[in-house]
Amino acid sequence: MSQDPRATSAGNSIHMIRSHLRDIPQVPLPENYTIRPVRADEGALWTEIVLAAEEWLDLSSDLFVQEFGLDLQSAAERCFFILNDQDYAVGTISAWYRHDYRGLDYGLIHWVANRPAYQGLGLGKAGLSFALTTLAQWHDRALLGTQTKRLPAIALYLNFGFLPDLEEPGAREDWQGLKEQLKHPALEHLDL
């Protein structure tokens, strides 16, 4: 029997869609935190943050180039660092793009990561608010990918209006399990 191609050590890969970019929850950064674009020479710093935050996946030290190298000009407008009051980069989020997901153009929430010491402070929530607002400049809808073991992240995305993409093979089974684990109101009336 072959392994499910969606399976990772962080659970099965899933996608979530926000069908519009209206009514984005506005969540400010906590006091003494700021956000700024990633500069062209900061790929290693971006990768450092993502690697520090990642508890399941074995990622390449060349991840920034793999993810954004084909469009570094857009990376300077769409990838962001969250900084503490010492201008130390503690988190990252990207307002990226996917021009042909099932034939449609989507803004892509990509690589949401905060260093472990800075998790649980509301930076992910504020970063997601910022990134969605940024995406609304260029796109009408948003997409993201995650894995089924990332329960706090999935709950955050549901709180921001993302819903499961149920068209993928195995998605209904994955979301049935998530519905039972999360007990989130956005999933209560989902026909699984």
Secondary structure as the mmCIF struct_conf table of DSSP 4:
data_model
#
loop_
_struct_conf.conf_type_id
_struct_conf.id
_struct_conf.beg_label_comp_id
_struct_conf.beg_label_asym_id
_struct_conf.beg_label_seq_id
_struct_conf.end_label_comp_id
_struct_conf.end_label_asym_id
_struct_conf.end_label_seq_id
HELX_LH_PP_P HELX_LH_PP_P1 SER A 2 ASP A 4
TURN_TY1_P TURN_TY1_P1 PRO A 5 ARG A 6
STRN STRN1 ALA A 7 THR A 8
TURN_TY1_P TURN_TY1_P2 SER A 9 ALA A 10
STRN STRN2 GLY A 11 ARG A 18
BEND BEND1 SER A 19 SER A 19
BEND BEND2 ARG A 22 ASP A 23
HELX_LH_PP_P HELX_LH_PP_P2 PRO A 28 PRO A 30
TURN_TY1_P TURN_TY1_P3 GLU A 31 ASN A 32
STRN STRN3 THR A 34 PRO A 37
HELX_LH_PP_P HELX_LH_PP_P3 VAL A 38 ARG A 39
TURN_TY1_P TURN_TY1_P4 ALA A 40 ASP A 41
HELX_RH_AL_P HELX_RH_AL_P1 GLY A 43 ALA A 53
BEND BEND3 GLU A 55 TRP A 56
TURN_TY1_P TURN_TY1_P5 SER A 61 ASP A 62
HELX_RH_AL_P HELX_RH_AL_P2 LEU A 63 PHE A 68
HELX_RH_3T_P HELX_RH_3T_P1 GLY A 69 ASP A 71
HELX_RH_AL_P HELX_RH_AL_P3 LEU A 72 ARG A 78
STRN STRN4 CYS A 79 LEU A 83
TURN_TY1_P TURN_TY1_P6 ASP A 85 GLN A 86
STRN STRN5 ALA A 89 TYR A 101
TURN_TY1_P TURN_TY1_P7 ARG A 102 GLY A 103
STRN STRN6 LEU A 104 ASN A 114
HELX_RH_3T_P HELX_RH_3T_P2 PRO A 116 TYR A 118
TURN_TY1_P TURN_TY1_P8 GLN A 119 GLY A 120
BEND BEND4 LEU A 121 GLY A 122
HELX_RH_AL_P HELX_RH_AL_P4 LEU A 123 LEU A 135
TURN_TY1_P TURN_TY1_P9 ALA A 136 TRP A 138
BEND BEND5 ASP A 140 ASP A 140
STRN STRN7 ALA A 142 GLN A 147
TURN_TY1_P TURN_TY1_P10 THR A 148 LYS A 149
HELX_RH_AL_P HELX_RH_AL_P5 LEU A 151 ASN A 159
TURN_TY1_P TURN_TY1_P11 PHE A 160 GLY A 161
STRN STRN8 LEU A 163 PRO A 164
TURN_TY1_P TURN_TY1_P12 LEU A 166 GLU A 167
BEND BEND6 GLU A 168 GLU A 168
TURN_TY1_P TURN_TY1_P13 PRO A 169 GLY A 170
HELX_RH_AL_P HELX_RH_AL_P6 ALA A 171 LEU A 182
HELX_RH_AL_P HELX_RH_AL_P7 PRO A 185 GLU A 188
TURN_TY1_P TURN_TY1_P14 HIS A 189 HIS A 189
#
